[in-house]
Amino acid sequence: MLTRLIDQFSKALTRRRLTAHAALIAIALWTVFAWDYSTPGLLDRNGLLKGTDFLHFYTIGTLAREHRFSELYDITAQAKVAGERVPAARGLIYLPLYGPQVALLFAPLAALPYGTALAVWILINAVLYALCCGLIWRACRALEQSRFPVILAALAFPAFFHLLTWGQTSVIALLCFTLTFLALRHGNNFIAGLAFGLLFFKPQLAAVFAVVLVVGMGCRHI
């Protein structure tokens, strides 16, 4: 019964339907993004700070630029700095969960006004996401003749929408995963280990990926 349902479901997922569904989702997501971000100033249409998550990285980047590393784990000090640099962000508090290497990474962006820094970070995210999608697409021969559906699917991915909307850092992890995958695919264990090691900026991601690799390798020997 289950096999029959899976077979019927697979037959229903034609390239034409997948393309149409991806196009509709992409249009819906990016229309919302454009509408939400089209307000003047740093607050969106919901009254939230644009790139809300990015504020934390902008704050710790400021601390790194000013060599105030002792405050990287001081919630009160960070809330004060955020309010001083971005008055619209007063009242926002973040748990200091990132290491000093992340603060150093965002130090150059912290030299810019918040709105400009956010725009630059969104552009960097979009470019890195496109790069990762392109590399995976080229590595998967089964997708060679499906360029347009793949592009639409990438645009319709909700995680990409949230990445740009909130100014998150998940694209760095995606780049690490992509490089690790490609290195393992070409048998270059050193580069794979190096790319995997870059996940130290968020250790929980490395732990999850390690479990996936171990399970995957175990399944290959069953």
Contacts in CASP RR format, 6 or more apart in sequence:
PFRMAT RR
TARGET T0000
AUTHOR 0000-0000-0000
METHOD contacts of the structure
MODEL  1
MLTRLIDQFSKALTRRRLTAHAALIAIALWTVFAWDYSTPGLLDRNGLLK
GTDFLHFYTIGTLAREHRFSELYDITAQAKVAGERVPAARGLIYLPLYGP
QVALLFAPLAALPYGTALAVWILINAVLYALCCGLIWRACRALEQSRFPV
ILAALAFPAFFHLLTWGQTSVIALLCFTLTFLALRHGNNFIAGLAFGLLF
FKPQLAAVFAVVLVVGMGCRHI
15 146 0 8 1.000
15 149 0 8 1.000
18 149 0 8 1.000
18 153 0 8 1.000
19 148 0 8 1.000
19 149 0 8 1.000
19 152 0 8 1.000
21 156 0 8 1.000
22 149 0 8 1.000
22 152 0 8 1.000
22 153 0 8 1.000
22 155 0 8 1.000
22 156 0 8 1.000
23 152 0 8 1.000
23 156 0 8 1.000
25 156 0 8 1.000
26 152 0 8 1.000
26 155 0 8 1.000
26 156 0 8 1.000
29 155 0 8 1.000
29 156 0 8 1.000
29 158 0 8 1.000
29 161 0 8 1.000
30 155 0 8 1.000
30 161 0 8 1.000
32 161 0 8 1.000
33 161 0 8 1.000
33 164 0 8 1.000
33 165 0 8 1.000
35 45 0 8 1.000
36 44 0 8 1.000
36 45 0 8 1.000
36 46 0 8 1.000
36 165 0 8 1.000
37 44 0 8 1.000
37 50 0 8 1.000
38 45 0 8 1.000
39 45 0 8 1.000
41 50 0 8 1.000
41 88 0 8 1.000
42 49 0 8 1.000
42 50 0 8 1.000
42 86 0 8 1.000
42 88 0 8 1.000
42 89 0 8 1.000
42 114 0 8 1.000
42 115 0 8 1.000
43 49 0 8 1.000
43 50 0 8 1.000
43 88 0 8 1.000
44 50 0 8 1.000
49 55 0 8 1.000
49 86 0 8 1.000
49 88 0 8 1.000
49 89 0 8 1.000
49 92 0 8 1.000
50 115 0 8 1.000
50 118 0 8 1.000
51 118 0 8 1.000
51 165 0 8 1.000
51 166 0 8 1.000
51 167 0 8 1.000
52 92 0 8 1.000
52 166 0 8 1.000
52 167 0 8 1.000
53 166 0 8 1.000
53 167 0 8 1.000
53 168 0 8 1.000
53 169 0 8 1.000
54 117 0 8 1.000
54 118 0 8 1.000
54 121 0 8 1.000
54 166 0 8 1.000
54 167 0 8 1.000
54 168 0 8 1.000
55 82 0 8 1.000
55 86 0 8 1.000
55 89 0 8 1.000
55 92 0 8 1.000
55 94 0 8 1.000
55 114 0 8 1.000
56 78 0 8 1.000
56 82 0 8 1.000
56 94 0 8 1.000
56 98 0 8 1.000
57 98 0 8 1.000
57 102 0 8 1.000
57 106 0 8 1.000
57 109 0 8 1.000
57 121 0 8 1.000
57 169 0 8 1.000
58 82 0 8 1.000
58 85 0 8 1.000
58 86 0 8 1.000
58 106 0 8 1.000
58 109 0 8 1.000
58 110 0 8 1.000
58 114 0 8 1.000
58 117 0 8 1.000
58 118 0 8 1.000
59 78 0 8 1.000
59 81 0 8 1.000
59 82 0 8 1.000
59 85 0 8 1.000
59 94 0 8 1.000
59 110 0 8 1.000
60 72 0 8 1.000
60 78 0 8 1.000
60 96 0 8 1.000
60 98 0 8 1.000
60 102 0 8 1.000
60 103 0 8 1.000
60 106 0 8 1.000
61 103 0 8 1.000
61 104 0 8 1.000
61 106 0 8 1.000
61 107 0 8 1.000
61 109 0 8 1.000
61 110 0 8 1.000
62 81 0 8 1.000
62 85 0 8 1.000
62 107 0 8 1.000
62 110 0 8 1.000
63 69 0 8 1.000
63 71 0 8 1.000
63 72 0 8 1.000
63 77 0 8 1.000
63 78 0 8 1.000
63 81 0 8 1.000
63 103 0 8 1.000
64 72 0 8 1.000
64 100 0 8 1.000
64 103 0 8 1.000
64 104 0 8 1.000
64 106 0 8 1.000
64 107 0 8 1.000
64 110 0 8 1.000
65 107 0 8 1.000
65 110 0 8 1.000
65 111 0 8 1.000
68 77 0 8 1.000
69 100 0 8 1.000
69 103 0 8 1.000
71 77 0 8 1.000
71 78 0 8 1.000
71 81 0 8 1.000
72 78 0 8 1.000
72 96 0 8 1.000
72 98 0 8 1.000
72 99 0 8 1.000
72 100 0 8 1.000
72 103 0 8 1.000
73 96 0 8 1.000
74 96 0 8 1.000
75 93 0 8 1.000
75 94 0 8 1.000
75 95 0 8 1.000
75 96 0 8 1.000
78 93 0 8 1.000
78 94 0 8 1.000
78 96 0 8 1.000
79 91 0 8 1.000
79 92 0 8 1.000
79 93 0 8 1.000
79 94 0 8 1.000
82 89 0 8 1.000
82 90 0 8 1.000
82 92 0 8 1.000
82 94 0 8 1.000
83 89 0 8 1.000
83 90 0 8 1.000
83 91 0 8 1.000
83 92 0 8 1.000
85 110 0 8 1.000
85 114 0 8 1.000
86 114 0 8 1.000
89 114 0 8 1.000
98 201 0 8 1.000
98 202 0 8 1.000
99 201 0 8 1.000
101 200 0 8 1.000
101 201 0 8 1.000
102 169 0 8 1.000
102 201 0 8 1.000
105 201 0 8 1.000
109 117 0 8 1.000
109 120 0 8 1.000
109 121 0 8 1.000
110 117 0 8 1.000
112 120 0 8 1.000
118 167 0 8 1.000
121 167 0 8 1.000
122 164 0 8 1.000
122 167 0 8 1.000
124 171 0 8 1.000
125 163 0 8 1.000
125 164 0 8 1.000
125 167 0 8 1.000
125 168 0 8 1.000
125 171 0 8 1.000
126 164 0 8 1.000
128 171 0 8 1.000
128 172 0 8 1.000
128 174 0 8 1.000
128 175 0 8 1.000
129 154 0 8 1.000
129 160 0 8 1.000
129 163 0 8 1.000
129 171 0 8 1.000
129 174 0 8 1.000
130 154 0 8 1.000
131 175 0 8 1.000
132 171 0 8 1.000
132 174 0 8 1.000
132 175 0 8 1.000
132 178 0 8 1.000
133 150 0 8 1.000
133 151 0 8 1.000
133 154 0 8 1.000
135 178 0 8 1.000
135 182 0 8 1.000
136 178 0 8 1.000
136 181 0 8 1.000
137 143 0 8 1.000
137 147 0 8 1.000
137 150 0 8 1.000
139 181 0 8 1.000
139 182 0 8 1.000
139 185 0 8 1.000
143 150 0 8 1.000
154 160 0 8 1.000
159 170 0 8 1.000
162 168 0 8 1.000
163 170 0 8 1.000
163 171 0 8 1.000
169 201 0 8 1.000
169 202 0 8 1.000
172 198 0 8 1.000
172 201 0 8 1.000
173 199 0 8 1.000
173 202 0 8 1.000
173 205 0 8 1.000
176 195 0 8 1.000
176 196 0 8 1.000
176 197 0 8 1.000
176 198 0 8 1.000
176 199 0 8 1.000
176 205 0 8 1.000
177 209 0 8 1.000
179 191 0 8 1.000
179 192 0 8 1.000
179 195 0 8 1.000
180 192 0 8 1.000
180 193 0 8 1.000
180 195 0 8 1.000
180 196 0 8 1.000
180 209 0 8 1.000
183 189 0 8 1.000
183 190 0 8 1.000
183 191 0 8 1.000
183 192 0 8 1.000
183 193 0 8 1.000
183 195 0 8 1.000
184 192 0 8 1.000
196 206 0 8 1.000
196 209 0 8 1.000
197 206 0 8 1.000
199 205 0 8 1.000
199 206 0 8 1.000
199 209 0 8 1.000
200 206 0 8 1.000
END
